[in-house]
């Protein structure tokens, strides 16, 4: 799917773009940034496997429901947001899950994630999405406060039933 969303400048040297999975510079940036995030305690503190590094970009490119946003400071890749479109049965419309948000430590606190998420939201709106979702670790207070500031809130249908809990089950 194509998008008319244009690059959103963060400052004079930082720019945000939709990743082109066929562009070798974007592909390398995506893998590098996701690996840096995976190595961070907030990403699990384990490097990506060689299999993931070799196959991630082509796997994302094969999925029309996936899109990524990159931030560059000049020519240096400094931020990444990966998004995967899902479907809301209650709204009968697409939704977009923000699966990864990563900013290199050298550029945190400079609103890079905020600008990337605004760009990702513009793409979601173009796709007709009814909402965006994401997960955040309880210990990642900075990210949690950012997401709240941007309008994200804990999910619940009925306050009497409490908030939804994010769960997983590995299938390997």
C-alpha positions in Angstrom: 0.0 0.0 0.0 1.3 3.4 -0.8 1.0 6.5 1.3 1.0 10.2 0.7 2.5 10.9 4.1 5.5 13.1 3.8 8.7 13.3 5.9 8.2 15.1 9.2 11.3 17.1 10.2 12.4 16.9 13.9 15.1 19.5 13.6 17.3 20.8 10.8 19.4 17.6 10.7 16.8 15.0 11.8 14.2 13.7 9.4 11.6 11.0 9.6 10.6 8.8 6.7 8.6 5.7 5.8 11.0 2.9 5.4 11.4 1.5 1.9 12.2 -2.2 2.5 13.8 -2.3 -1.0 16.3 0.5 -0.2 19.6 -1.1 1.1 20.2 1.9 3.4 16.8 1.7 4.9 17.1 -2.1 5.2 20.4 -1.9 7.0 19.2 0.9 9.3 16.1 -1.2 10.3 18.2 -4.2 11.2 20.8 -2.1 13.0 18.2 -0.2 15.1 16.2 -3.2 15.9 19.3 -5.1 17.0 20.3 -2.1 19.2 16.8 -2.1 20.7 17.0 -5.9 21.3 20.3 -5.5 23.1 18.8 -2.8 25.4 17.2 -4.0 28.7 13.9 -2.6 27.4 14.2 -4.9 24.4 15.2 -8.0 26.3 19.0 -7.5 26.4 19.7 -10.1 23.7 21.0 -9.4 20.2 18.9 -10.5 17.3 19.8 -13.9 15.8 21.7 -14.1 12.6 18.5 -15.6 11.0 16.5 -12.5 12.0 19.2 -10.2 10.8 19.3 -11.9 7.4 15.6 -12.4 6.9 13.6 -9.6 8.7 13.5 -7.0 6.0 12.4 -9.4 3.3 9.8 -10.9 5.7 8.4 -7.5 6.4 8.4 -6.6 2.7 6.3 -9.7 2.0 3.6 -8.5 4.4 1.5 -5.6 3.0 0.1 -5.1 6.5 3.6 -4.1 7.8 5.2 -0.7 7.6 8.2 0.9 9.3 9.2 4.5 10.1 12.8 5.5 10.3 14.5 8.7 11.8 17.8 9.9 10.6 20.1 12.5 11.9 21.8 13.5 8.7 22.8 10.2 7.2 22.8 8.3 10.6 19.8 6.1 11.4 18.7 7.0 15.0 15.1 5.7 15.4 12.7 3.0 14.3 9.0 2.3 14.6 7.6 -1.0 13.3 3.9 -1.3 12.7 1.7 -4.2 11.8 -1.9 -3.8 10.7 -4.5 -6.0 12.4 -8.3 -5.9 12.4 -10.8 -4.7 15.0 -13.9 -7.0 14.8 -15.8 -4.6 17.1 -15.2 -1.7 14.7 -15.0 -3.7 11.5 -11.9 -1.7 10.5 -8.2 -2.0 10.5 -6.1 -1.2 13.6 -2.4 -0.7 13.7 -0.2 -2.3 16.4 3.0 -0.3 17.1 5.3 -3.3 17.6 8.7 -1.6 18.2 9.7 1.9 19.1 13.4 2.4 19.3 15.6 5.5 19.6 19.4 5.3 20.0 20.5 6.4 23.5 22.4 9.4 22.0 19.1 10.9 20.7 16.6 10.1 23.5 14.8 13.1 25.0 14.8 14.9 21.6 11.2 14.1 20.6 12.4 11.6 17.9 9.9 8.9 19.1 7.1 11.5 19.2 7.8 12.5 15.6 8.0 8.9 14.4 4.8 8.0 16.1 3.0 11.0 14.6 4.2 9.8 11.1 3.1 6.2 11.9 -0.3 7.6 12.9 -0.7 9.5 9.7 -0.1 6.2 7.8 -2.6 4.4 10.0 -5.2 7.1 9.3 -4.5 6.8 5.5 -5.1 3.0 5.9 -8.5 3.7 7.6 -7.4 2.4 11.0 -9.8 2.9 13.9 -7.0 2.8 16.5 -3.4 2.2 17.3 -2.2 -0.2 20.0 1.2 -0.8 21.6 2.7 -2.5 24.6 5.2 -0.9 27.1 7.1 -2.5 30.0 6.0 -1.2 33.4 9.6 -0.2 34.2 9.9 2.0 31.1 8.5 5.1 32.7 9.8 7.5 30.1 8.1 5.6 27.2 4.9 5.2 29.3 4.7 8.9 29.9 5.4 9.7 26.2 2.6 7.3 25.1 0.1 8.8 27.6 1.1 12.3 26.4 0.3 11.2 22.8 -3.1 9.9 23.8 -2.5 6.2 24.4 -4.3 4.8 27.5 -4.6 1.4 29.2 -7.2 -0.7 27.4 -10.5 -1.6 29.1 -14.0 -2.2 27.9 -15.8 -1.9 31.3 -14.0 -0.3 34.3 -15.7 -2.9 36.5 -13.8 -5.6 34.6 -10.4 -4.0 34.9 -7.7 -3.3 32.4 -6.6 -5.7 29.7 -3.4 -7.7 30.3 -1.0 -8.3 27.5 0.0 -12.0 27.4 2.0 -14.2 25.2 2.6 -17.9 24.4 5.6 -18.9 22.4 4.9 -21.5 19.7 8.5 -22.7 18.9 
